[in-house]
Amino acid sequence: PLAYRRERRLAELLSNPQEIQSFDPESLELIHSQTDRSVAALTELRDNNATPAEARLQSACALKILGVATPPEQLAALGRANGAASRALLFAIQGDDFWRHDETLPEPIKEFVVEFLTSSDNVLRNSAAHVASWRKIDEAAGPIAALIQRQSRPDMQLLKAAARLRPSAELLQQLEPQLKGAGGIGGNSALGAIADLGEAATDPVVKKAAATACAQLLTQQQDQPWIDGDTGAEVALIAGLHPPE
């Protein structure tokens, strides 16, 4: 019977909160159909110390869908539990699972992101840098700049993050040689970094210099029927100049 199938599926969702997705109307309808029960079950799972930290974070995400917020201090503590939980929380912060993109992040969450900029795990470190730049965590600009200075060949993910957080003529000078040596359109991370720098820059001289550097690369390319996302960002940068010379 339909009622039995719905009950079984709801029980599965409340036991496996990773299956509750904001883009899945069926799972959302089911947890909202019995809100009190869903909140109670997910809260118990989130607060159970015997439950793996990643599953507790997923429960917190599901609770947010139901309108129940989890203290940021608790989220940060769960994110520090292990690598899987750290990646899960960074991914959630990058999106809008807990806070919309136009919301200011709570201080404990900012501190969590900045903390992982010094991680020995390059994947976690670069993920933290990416989150910091897209979420405009100003406190991360200094640590990212310090990391770049310590590297003989700066990591492109760190350069991209710095370009969004602290665009400057000096950083543009670091990126331009990589732009020239990285080949053409497609897979050219330096192109995306310079486009991001130009978009973030408030100095019109720096903005124009970034657009010019990207445009010079474009003029050297053969005709082709496609462009990638980085090239699209660069074209948008050029089009935003007044006039777009």
C-alpha positions as CSV (number, residue, x, y, z in Angstrom):
1,P,0.0,0.0,0.0
2,L,1.1,3.6,-0.6
3,A,0.9,4.5,3.1
4,Y,3.3,1.6,3.9
5,R,5.8,2.6,1.2
6,R,5.7,6.2,2.3
7,E,6.3,5.2,5.9
8,R,9.2,2.9,5.0
9,R,10.8,5.6,2.8
10,L,10.5,8.2,5.6
11,A,12.1,5.9,8.1
12,E,15.0,5.4,5.6
13,L,15.5,9.1,5.1
14,L,15.5,9.8,8.9
15,S,18.1,7.0,9.3
16,N,20.2,8.2,6.3
17,P,20.0,12.0,6.2
18,Q,22.5,12.2,3.4
19,E,19.6,11.1,1.1
20,I,17.6,14.2,2.1
21,Q,18.4,16.6,-0.7
22,S,17.1,20.2,-1.2
23,F,16.6,19.5,-4.9
24,D,14.6,16.3,-4.3
25,P,10.9,17.2,-4.0
26,E,10.0,13.6,-2.8
27,S,12.3,13.6,0.2
28,L,11.4,17.1,1.1
29,E,7.7,16.4,1.0
30,L,8.1,13.3,3.2
31,I,10.1,14.9,6.0
32,H,7.7,17.9,6.0
33,S,4.7,15.5,6.1
34,Q,5.7,14.6,9.7
35,T,7.7,17.6,10.8
36,D,7.8,17.0,14.5
37,R,8.9,13.4,14.1
38,S,11.5,14.4,11.5
39,V,13.0,17.1,13.7
40,A,13.1,14.8,16.7
41,A,14.8,12.0,14.8
42,L,17.3,14.2,13.0
43,T,18.1,16.1,16.2
44,E,18.8,12.9,18.0
45,L,21.1,11.7,15.2
46,R,22.9,15.1,15.1
47,D,23.5,15.1,18.8
48,N,24.5,11.5,19.2
49,N,28.3,11.3,19.9
50,A,28.3,7.7,18.7
51,T,27.2,8.7,15.2
52,P,30.0,9.5,12.7
53,A,30.7,13.2,12.4
54,E,29.9,13.4,8.7
55,A,26.4,11.8,9.3
56,R,25.8,14.3,12.1
57,L,26.6,17.2,9.7
58,Q,24.2,15.7,7.2
59,S,21.6,15.6,9.9
60,A,22.2,19.3,10.6
61,C,21.8,20.1,6.9
62,A,18.4,18.3,6.9
63,L,17.4,20.1,10.0
64,K,18.1,23.4,8.3
65,I,15.7,22.4,5.6
66,L,13.1,22.0,8.3
67,G,13.9,25.4,9.7
68,V,16.0,24.2,12.7
69,A,19.4,25.9,13.0
70,T,22.5,24.2,14.5
71,P,24.8,26.3,16.6
72,P,27.9,27.2,14.4
73,E,30.2,26.2,17.2
74,Q,28.7,22.7,17.0
75,L,29.1,22.6,13.3
76,A,32.8,23.7,13.5
77,A,33.5,21.1,16.1
78,L,32.0,18.3,13.9
79,G,34.0,19.6,10.9
80,R,37.2,19.2,12.9
81,A,36.5,15.5,13.8
82,N,38.2,14.0,10.7
83,G,39.0,14.6,7.1
84,A,35.7,13.4,5.7
85,A,33.8,15.7,8.1
86,S,36.1,18.6,7.2
87,R,35.4,18.2,3.5
88,A,31.7,17.8,4.1
89,L,31.5,21.1,6.1
90,L,33.6,23.0,3.7
91,F,31.4,21.8,0.9
92,A,28.3,22.9,2.8
93,I,29.7,26.3,3.5
94,Q,30.6,26.8,-0.1
95,G,27.0,26.2,-1.0
96,D,23.9,27.5,0.8
97,D,23.1,24.5,3.0
98,F,23.5,26.5,6.1
99,W,23.9,30.2,5.1
100,R,22.8,31.9,1.9
101,H,25.5,33.5,-0.2
102,D,24.3,37.0,0.8
103,E,24.6,36.1,4.5
104,T,27.6,36.9,6.7
105,L,29.2,33.7,8.0
106,P,29.3,33.3,11.8
107,E,32.7,33.9,13.4
108,P,33.2,30.2,14.5
109,I,32.8,29.1,10.8
110,K,35.2,31.8,9.5
111,E,37.7,30.6,12.1
112,F,37.2,27.0,10.9
113,V,37.8,27.9,7.3
114,V,40.9,30.0,8.1
115,E,42.3,27.2,10.3
116,F,42.3,24.7,7.4
117,L,44.4,27.0,5.3
118,T,47.4,25.6,7.1
119,S,46.3,22.0,6.7
120,S,48.9,19.5,5.6
121,D,46.3,18.0,3.4
122,N,46.5,20.0,0.1
123,V,43.0,19.1,-0.9
124,L,41.6,20.4,2.3
125,R,43.8,23.5,2.2
126,N,42.8,24.4,-1.3
127,S,39.2,23.7,-0.6
128,A,39.4,26.1,2.4
129,A,41.0,28.7,0.2
130,H,38.3,28.3,-2.4
131,V,35.6,28.7,0.2
132,A,37.3,31.7,1.8
133,S,37.5,33.5,-1.5
134,W,33.9,32.8,-2.7
135,R,32.5,33.6,0.7
136,K,34.6,36.7,1.0
137,I,36.2,35.8,4.3
138,D,38.6,38.8,4.6
139,E,40.4,37.2,7.6
140,A,41.7,34.6,5.1
141,A,43.5,37.1,2.8
142,G,46.6,37.4,5.0
143,P,47.1,33.7,5.6
144,I,46.7,33.0,1.9
145,A,49.2,35.7,1.0
146,A,51.6,34.2,3.5
147,L,51.2,30.8,2.0
148,I,51.9,32.1,-1.5
149,Q,55.0,33.9,-0.4
150,R,56.4,30.7,1.2
151,Q,56.0,28.7,-2.1
152,S,58.6,28.8,-4.8
153,R,55.9,27.9,-7.3
154,P,52.7,29.2,-5.8
155,D,49.7,26.8,-6.0
156,M,47.2,28.1,-8.6
157,Q,44.3,27.5,-6.3
158,L,45.8,29.8,-3.7
159,L,46.5,32.4,-6.4
160,K,42.9,32.2,-7.6
161,A,41.7,32.7,-4.0
162,A,44.1,35.6,-3.5
163,A,42.9,37.1,-6.7
164,R,39.3,37.3,-5.4
165,L,40.2,38.4,-1.9
166,R,43.1,40.8,-2.5
167,P,43.4,41.8,-6.1
168,S,46.5,43.8,-6.9
169,A,48.9,44.8,-9.6
170,E,51.6,42.8,-7.9
171,L,49.5,39.6,-7.9
172,L,48.6,40.2,-11.6
173,Q,52.4,40.3,-12.3
174,Q,52.7,36.9,-10.7
175,L,49.9,35.5,-12.8
176,E,50.8,36.9,-16.2
177,P,53.8,34.6,-16.8
178,Q,51.7,31.5,-16.0
179,L,49.0,32.8,-18.4
180,K,51.6,33.0,-21.2
181,G,53.0,29.5,-20.5
182,A,49.8,27.6,-20.0
183,G,48.7,27.3,-23.6
184,G,45.3,28.2,-25.1
185,I,41.7,28.1,-24.1
186,G,40.6,25.2,-22.0
187,G,42.3,24.1,-18.8
188,N,44.1,27.4,-18.4
189,S,43.7,28.1,-14.7
190,A,45.7,31.3,-14.9
191,L,43.1,32.8,-17.3
192,G,40.4,32.2,-14.7
193,A,42.5,33.6,-11.9
194,I,43.2,36.8,-13.9
195,A,39.5,37.1,-14.8
196,D,38.6,36.7,-11.1
197,L,41.2,39.3,-10.2
198,G,39.8,41.8,-12.7
199,E,36.3,41.2,-11.5
200,A,37.2,41.7,-7.9
201,A,39.5,44.7,-8.4
202,T,38.2,48.2,-7.5
203,D,41.2,50.0,-9.0
204,P,40.2,50.7,-12.6
205,V,43.8,50.5,-13.7
206,V,44.2,47.0,-12.3
207,K,40.9,46.0,-13.8
208,K,41.9,47.2,-17.2
209,A,45.3,45.6,-17.0
210,A,43.7,42.2,-16.1
211,A,41.3,42.5,-19.0
212,T,44.1,43.4,-21.4
213,A,46.2,40.5,-20.4
214,C,43.3,38.1,-21.0
215,A,42.4,39.8,-24.3
216,Q,45.9,39.4,-25.6
217,L,45.7,35.7,-25.0
218,L,42.4,35.5,-26.9
219,T,43.8,37.3,-29.9
220,Q,46.4,34.6,-30.3
221,Q,43.8,31.7,-30.4
222,Q,42.6,30.0,-33.5
223,D,38.9,30.0,-34.2
224,Q,37.0,27.3,-32.3
225,P,33.3,26.5,-31.7
226,W,33.4,26.7,-27.9
227,I,34.8,28.5,-24.9
228,D,35.2,27.2,-21.3
229,G,34.0,28.8,-18.1
230,D,37.3,30.7,-17.4
231,T,37.2,32.2,-20.9
232,G,33.5,33.2,-20.4
233,A,34.5,35.0,-17.2
234,E,37.2,36.8,-19.1
235,V,34.9,37.9,-21.9
236,A,32.4,39.2,-19.2
237,L,35.3,41.2,-17.7
238,I,36.2,42.8,-21.0
239,A,32.5,43.6,-21.7
240,G,32.2,45.3,-18.3
241,L,34.8,47.9,-19.1
242,H,33.6,51.3,-20.2
243,P,34.3,51.5,-23.0
244,P,35.2,47.8,-23.6
245,E,38.2,48.7,-25.7
